[in-house]
Amino acid sequence: MPTSAVLQLNASKVAFEDPSRTRPSSLPVPDPTRSFWIDSPGANPLAGEGSDGAFTADADVCVIGSGITGVSAAYHLSLAVERGDIPRLADRPLRVVILEARDFCSGATGRNGGHLTPMVFLDFCAYQSKYGTEQAIRSLGLENHNAAEMVKLIRSEGWTEAVDLVENGHTTLFFTPSEFTGAKADFAAAQKAGMILPGVRWLTKEETYAKYGSEYPSVELGGFNLWPLKFVTQMYQLAKAKADNFELILHTRTPATSISRSASPSRRWAIHTHRGVLDCSHVIHATNAYASHLLPHMAGPTGIVPTRGQVMALRASVPRDELFKCSWDGNEGFEYWFPRPAAVGDEAKSPLIILGGGREDDPDFEYYQADDSAVNPIVGRSLRRFLPGVFPGKFEKDGEPELEWTGIMAFTKLKDPFVGPVVDRSELAVGEKFKGQYISAGYSGHGMPRAFSCAAIVAGMVVADISGSRWEVPEWFPEAFLTTTSA
Ligand SMILES: Cc1cc2nc3c(=O)[nH]c(=O)nc-3n(C[C@H](O)[C@H](O)[C@H](O)COP(=O)(O)OP(=O)(O)OC[C@H]3O[C@@H](n4cnc5c(N)ncnc54)[C@H](O)[C@@H]3O)c2cc1C
């Protein structure tokens, strides 16, 4: 087993098997590092939306968190209203309020690597041993479904340029023979299970070198990259304008500090903030790494472990036509990178690469770190050395990035999200205790190809709840991810 895998196994054991680690997450810190996606000029027009002025005191649904999950949930609710899945209220539109602790979309979605990369077949064997063959197919099928739905939305709304969608595929480099044989085994098992896997191309190390200048065997898959914050912004604006009987309100810089029973006879929950109380009937927790702040029973090894990721934007030292155009990962997925499309006026400059990873060089793998106001120098050193080592001659040794930032991921023991009604596993209480509260969180650093559709699931549950209909699991969704199953 390669060294990083052994170290990860040890760090994972400490993170996910030590029952004494049950301290709930903090709220998002108020002064995060500056990320390329959020802090590029003009990138976040909704940054401070609804942060001052009147505060909304009543809503049908309160979504906590304005990342891809929260805004996707609001978007799917708006679609349900437009379709008429929720009966029209007699005297007012259905009101959905999004509360965001910091600037709009300033959590993981505004700080990640920008990849929209379904795993296609990678990890199939691990899924099969966790959940069995049918759920393994669904777990990976969800990612293909999610990516396809996002790309369909982007194309149909004409957002391709607005969100910088790049459709050049994805390449995974295998640094060790065991990674390579593991991937081949995943491929064979997925094929045997009947998965259709078009567009997969295996390259020997000689072929990879000839094509890309890197001496590792690899596999080419479908995949995309984009500017996640811009996608979420477009989705918010679309949801807001969707239907006359749907009202969407955003309050940024307004952390939800606690939730209690509502004093209002017509509402279930009271969401407390420093600006006042919001009474509502349904709550969607889209707080990802910070979920346990409001739901302390979700802290620790059986819940959601905040885990800090680090990313940088750095220039290659060769022109654009001498560099790869797809997105990449390598070293067991620890590092991931892709070249940004040239910005207007920037065409002559060498390409800007967004590179993330390096956690494996920190003794604790950055588990239980919820502070994205700082970078980790050990991780930073590892990232600075990475690309010059993998693509000799294409990156300056010891080159300094233009920007370096952190963000907080939400890891779970099984690396899969919790989706569905909030459940307190210790009490096995699915019923009254959290009635009307839902969660979609815990994507374990792999949320872009999952969050949009997991949010659609919880939105669907809320719609069923409001309209008194029965919620059915769609054929593309793995029941194994449901809170009611995983409890
Ligand atoms: C450094 C890094 C790199 C990553 N790279 C990739 C990648 O390349 N590909 C990929 O698929 N995934 C990647 N991920 C993971 C991916 O970004 C996440 O899975 C996804 O963005 C999660 O979206 P979300 O909306 O659930 O969470 P977030 O985007 O974190 O949104 C949660 C929001 O809730 C807010 N919030 C929290 N608590 C409260 C509260 N009490 N009150 C009000 N608001 C609150 C937060 O401020 C935040 O804005 C990466 C993550 C990080 C951090």
The ligand as a Tripos MOL2 file, in Angstrom:
@<TRIPOS>MOLECULE
LIG
   53    58     1     0     0
SMALL
NO_CHARGES

@<TRIPOS>ATOM
      1 C1        -10.9480   23.3220   -0.7970 C.3       1 LIG1
      2 C2        -12.0570   22.5090   -1.3720 C.ar      1 LIG1
      3 C3        -11.9080   21.8920   -2.6030 C.ar      1 LIG1
      4 C4        -12.9410   21.1390   -3.1470 C.ar      1 LIG1
      5 N1        -12.8520   20.6900   -4.4360 N.ar      1 LIG1
      6 C5        -13.8920   20.0360   -5.0080 C.ar      1 LIG1
      7 C6        -13.8920   19.6730   -6.3600 C.ar      1 LIG1
      8 O1        -13.0050   20.0450   -7.1160 O.2       1 LIG1
      9 N2        -14.9130   18.9230   -6.8360 N.ar      1 LIG1
     10 C7        -15.9540   18.5600   -6.0400 C.ar      1 LIG1
     11 O2        -16.8350   17.8350   -6.4880 O.2       1 LIG1
     12 N3        -16.0440   18.9830   -4.7810 N.ar      1 LIG1
     13 C8        -15.0430   19.7180   -4.2490 C.ar      1 LIG1
     14 N4        -15.1270   20.1580   -2.9650 N.ar      1 LIG1
     15 C9        -16.3460   19.8750   -2.2140 C.3       1 LIG1
     16 C10       -17.4920   20.7670   -2.6620 C.3       1 LIG1
     17 O3        -17.0550   22.0920   -2.7740 O.3       1 LIG1
     18 C11       -18.6060   20.6600   -1.6340 C.3       1 LIG1
     19 O4        -18.9750   19.3050   -1.4860 O.3       1 LIG1
     20 C12       -19.8520   21.4450   -2.0300 C.3       1 LIG1
     21 O5        -19.4940   22.7290   -2.4510 O.3       1 LIG1
     22 C13       -20.7860   21.4970   -0.8540 C.3       1 LIG1
     23 O6        -21.7870   22.4330   -1.1140 O.3       1 LIG1
     24 P1        -22.7700   22.8700    0.0390 P.3       1 LIG1
     25 O7        -23.6640   23.8810   -0.5270 O.co2     1 LIG1
     26 O8        -23.3580   21.6600    0.6650 O.co2     1 LIG1
     27 O9        -21.8210   23.4820    1.1590 O.3       1 LIG1
     28 P2        -21.1600   24.9290    1.2300 P.3       1 LIG1
     29 O10       -20.8050   25.4300   -0.1080 O.co2     1 LIG1
     30 O11       -20.0810   24.8370    2.2530 O.co2     1 LIG1
     31 O12       -22.3320   25.8210    1.7700 O.3       1 LIG1
     32 C14       -22.7420   25.7850    3.1070 C.3       1 LIG1
     33 C15       -23.0820   27.2160    3.4680 C.3       1 LIG1
     34 O13       -23.7380   27.2210    4.7140 O.3       1 LIG1
     35 C16       -23.3390   28.3900    5.4120 C.3       1 LIG1
     36 N5        -23.6320   28.1370    6.8230 N.ar      1 LIG1
     37 C17       -23.0970   27.1930    7.6220 C.ar      1 LIG1
     38 N6        -23.6500   27.2440    8.8490 N.ar      1 LIG1
     39 C18       -24.5660   28.2360    8.8180 C.ar      1 LIG1
     40 C19       -25.4730   28.7640    9.7700 C.ar      1 LIG1
     41 N7        -25.5640   28.2620   11.0130 N.pl3     1 LIG1
     42 N8        -26.2680   29.7890    9.3970 N.ar      1 LIG1
     43 C20       -26.2260   30.2920    8.1360 C.ar      1 LIG1
     44 N9        -25.3730   29.8240    7.2020 N.ar      1 LIG1
     45 C21       -24.5570   28.7990    7.5270 C.ar      1 LIG1
     46 C22       -21.8680   28.4960    5.0930 C.3       1 LIG1
     47 O14       -21.3810   29.7900    5.3080 O.3       1 LIG1
     48 C23       -21.8470   28.0850    3.6260 C.3       1 LIG1
     49 O15       -21.9540   29.1890    2.7600 O.3       1 LIG1
     50 C24       -14.1230   20.9470   -2.4010 C.ar      1 LIG1
     51 C25       -14.2930   21.5790   -1.1860 C.ar      1 LIG1
     52 C26       -13.2660   22.3810   -0.6770 C.ar      1 LIG1
     53 C27       -13.4770   23.0950    0.6300 C.3       1 LIG1
@<TRIPOS>BOND
     1     1     2 1
     2     2     3 ar
     3     2    52 ar
     4     3     4 ar
     5     4     5 ar
     6     4    50 ar
     7     5     6 ar
     8     6     7 ar
     9     6    13 1
    10     7     8 2
    11     7     9 ar
    12     9    10 ar
    13    10    11 2
    14    10    12 ar
    15    12    13 ar
    16    13    14 ar
    17    14    15 1
    18    14    50 ar
    19    15    16 1
    20    16    17 1
    21    16    18 1
    22    18    19 1
    23    18    20 1
    24    20    21 1
    25    20    22 1
    26    22    23 1
    27    23    24 1
    28    24    25 2
    29    24    26 1
    30    24    27 1
    31    27    28 1
    32    28    29 2
    33    28    30 1
    34    28    31 1
    35    31    32 1
    36    32    33 1
    37    33    34 1
    38    33    48 1
    39    34    35 1
    40    35    36 1
    41    35    46 1
    42    36    37 ar
    43    36    45 ar
    44    37    38 ar
    45    38    39 ar
    46    39    40 ar
    47    39    45 ar
    48    40    41 1
    49    40    42 ar
    50    42    43 ar
    51    43    44 ar
    52    44    45 ar
    53    46    47 1
    54    46    48 1
    55    48    49 1
    56    50    51 ar
    57    51    52 ar
    58    52    53 1
@<TRIPOS>SUBSTRUCTURE
     1 LIG1         1 GROUP 0 **** ****
